[in-house]
Amino acid sequence: MARRGGFGGMGMPGNMNNLMKQAQRMQRQMEENKKALDEKEFKATAGGGAVEVVMTGSHQMKSITIDPDAADPDDVETLQDMILIAVNDVLGQIEEESSKLMGGMGGLGF
């Protein structure tokens, strides 16, 4: 009686074949998750809404909105700080979402 899935034939062993199929499914799922993440928009604000930053999951800046009242020519540093806070916040949101979608593999370039 011939053994099924053995190494002697042309095909892969049963367990190896299943592992390859599972890996392919996981790769497809990760690609779908990456595409969804890239298209998703993230928003962060600072200074009580004086600065708003919108960015996609692929790190493309969509908009920066600044309340005119926040643009004090005598205090440019505060406005700069609010922009930095909002940008860093939105980048943190993207990283967190990436980690969730990619099963903790977001830092690997996915």
C-alpha positions as CSV (number, residue, x, y, z in Angstrom):
1,M,0.0,0.0,0.0
2,A,1.5,3.4,-1.0
3,R,2.0,6.0,1.5
4,R,0.1,9.2,0.9
5,G,2.0,12.5,1.1
6,G,5.4,10.8,1.4
7,F,8.6,12.3,0.1
8,G,9.0,9.6,-2.5
9,G,6.4,11.0,-4.9
10,M,6.3,14.2,-6.9
11,G,4.0,16.1,-4.5
12,M,4.6,17.6,-1.2
13,P,3.9,15.7,2.0
14,G,0.4,16.4,3.3
15,N,1.5,18.5,6.2
16,M,3.9,20.5,4.1
17,N,1.2,21.2,1.5
18,N,-1.2,22.4,4.3
19,L,1.5,24.6,5.7
20,M,2.1,26.2,2.3
21,K,-1.6,26.8,1.7
22,Q,-1.9,28.3,5.2
23,A,1.2,30.6,4.5
24,Q,-0.3,31.7,1.2
25,R,-3.6,32.6,3.0
26,M,-1.8,34.5,5.6
27,Q,0.2,36.4,3.0
28,R,-3.0,37.3,1.1
29,Q,-4.6,38.5,4.3
30,M,-1.6,40.6,5.2
31,E,-1.6,42.1,1.7
32,E,-5.3,42.9,2.1
33,N,-4.7,44.4,5.6
34,K,-1.8,46.5,4.2
35,K,-4.0,47.9,1.4
36,A,-6.8,48.7,3.8
37,L,-4.3,50.4,6.2
38,D,-2.8,52.4,3.4
39,E,-6.2,53.7,2.3
40,K,-7.4,54.5,5.8
41,E,-7.2,58.1,7.0
42,F,-6.1,59.0,10.5
43,K,-6.7,62.4,12.3
44,A,-5.1,64.0,15.3
45,T,-5.5,67.4,16.9
46,A,-3.5,69.5,19.3
47,G,-4.1,72.7,21.2
48,G,-7.8,72.0,21.8
49,G,-8.4,71.6,18.0
50,A,-6.3,74.6,17.0
51,V,-4.2,72.2,14.8
52,E,-5.5,69.2,13.0
53,V,-3.5,66.8,10.9
54,V,-4.9,64.1,8.6
55,M,-2.7,61.4,7.2
56,T,-3.2,58.1,5.4
57,G,-1.9,54.8,6.7
58,S,0.8,55.0,4.0
59,H,2.1,58.1,5.7
60,Q,0.8,60.5,3.1
61,M,-0.1,63.8,4.6
62,K,-3.6,64.7,3.4
63,S,-4.1,68.0,5.3
64,I,-2.9,70.3,8.0
65,T,-5.5,72.7,9.3
66,I,-4.5,75.6,11.6
67,D,-7.0,77.8,13.4
68,P,-6.0,81.4,12.5
69,D,-6.2,82.4,16.1
70,A,-3.4,79.9,16.8
71,A,-1.0,81.8,14.5
72,D,0.3,84.3,16.9
73,P,3.4,86.0,15.3
74,D,4.8,86.7,18.8
75,D,4.5,83.0,19.8
76,V,5.4,80.9,16.8
77,E,7.0,78.2,19.0
78,T,3.7,77.2,20.5
79,L,2.2,76.7,17.0
80,Q,5.2,74.7,16.0
81,D,4.8,72.5,19.1
82,M,1.1,71.9,18.4
83,I,1.9,70.8,14.8
84,L,4.6,68.4,16.1
85,I,2.3,67.0,18.7
86,A,-0.5,66.4,16.2
87,V,1.9,64.8,13.6
88,N,3.4,62.5,16.2
89,D,0.0,61.6,17.5
90,V,-1.3,60.6,14.0
91,L,1.9,58.7,13.3
92,G,1.4,56.8,16.6
93,Q,-2.2,56.0,15.6
94,I,-1.0,54.5,12.3
95,E,1.7,52.4,14.0
96,E,-0.8,51.1,16.5
97,E,-3.3,50.2,13.8
98,S,-0.5,48.6,11.7
99,S,0.5,46.5,14.6
100,K,-3.0,45.3,15.2
101,L,-3.7,44.5,11.5
102,M,-0.4,42.9,10.9
103,G,-0.4,40.8,14.0
104,G,2.5,42.6,15.6
105,M,4.5,42.5,12.3
106,G,3.9,46.2,11.4
107,G,7.5,47.1,12.1
108,L,8.8,44.7,9.5
109,G,7.8,46.8,6.6
110,F,4.3,45.5,6.0
